[in-house]
Amino acid sequence: PAGMIASKRGRKKTIVTGLILLLIFLMPMVFINPILTAFGVDVLSPASAMIKQIVVIALLACAGIGWACVNINSLPMVVELASHDKIGRFTGYYYFFSFSASIVSPILFGWIRDMTQNYNTLFIYAVICFGLALLCTSFVKHGEFTDAKATDQEGLSTLENM
């Protein structure tokens, strides 16, 4: 579905929407206990643990929809940015930075967790990282979906006119 949405709305808009969804649904995770307390849930009682679990699962499931919008459209957007002879190079850049983030981020968060002695800082860290991703994405100017049939038809008409 995220690919189909991108083919209709555009990849950049879909990625930006996904990042905004991630921010919207991960931000409450930072303040989950105060939010539940404001709604009258006693977060310290074992009986309300199930309510907290349901809320957390719902928030993470919705954030997952946002992540799908980002993840599914990122590589195709990078490929669209490259000329035909540079697709391999741009794919390499994409995977280099993706895997570098996968290596560096857990180490960085581990250091933050050790400093704070609190796993809840994970959601603050995630919100900051997705906010930075949204900022970087705002500078992308190209990489939108191009209709392959229209491009093929244009190429055929050029050949016929020769």
Buried (B, 14 or more C-beta within 10 A) or exposed (E): EBBEBBBEBBBBBBBBBBBBBBBEBBBBBBEBEEBBBEEEBEBEEEEBEEBBEEBBEEBEEBBBBBBBBBBBBBBBBBBBBBEEEEBEEBBEBBEEEBEEEEEEEEEEBEEBBEEEEEEBBBBBBBBEBBBEBBEEBEEBEEBBBEEEEEEEEEEEEEEEEE
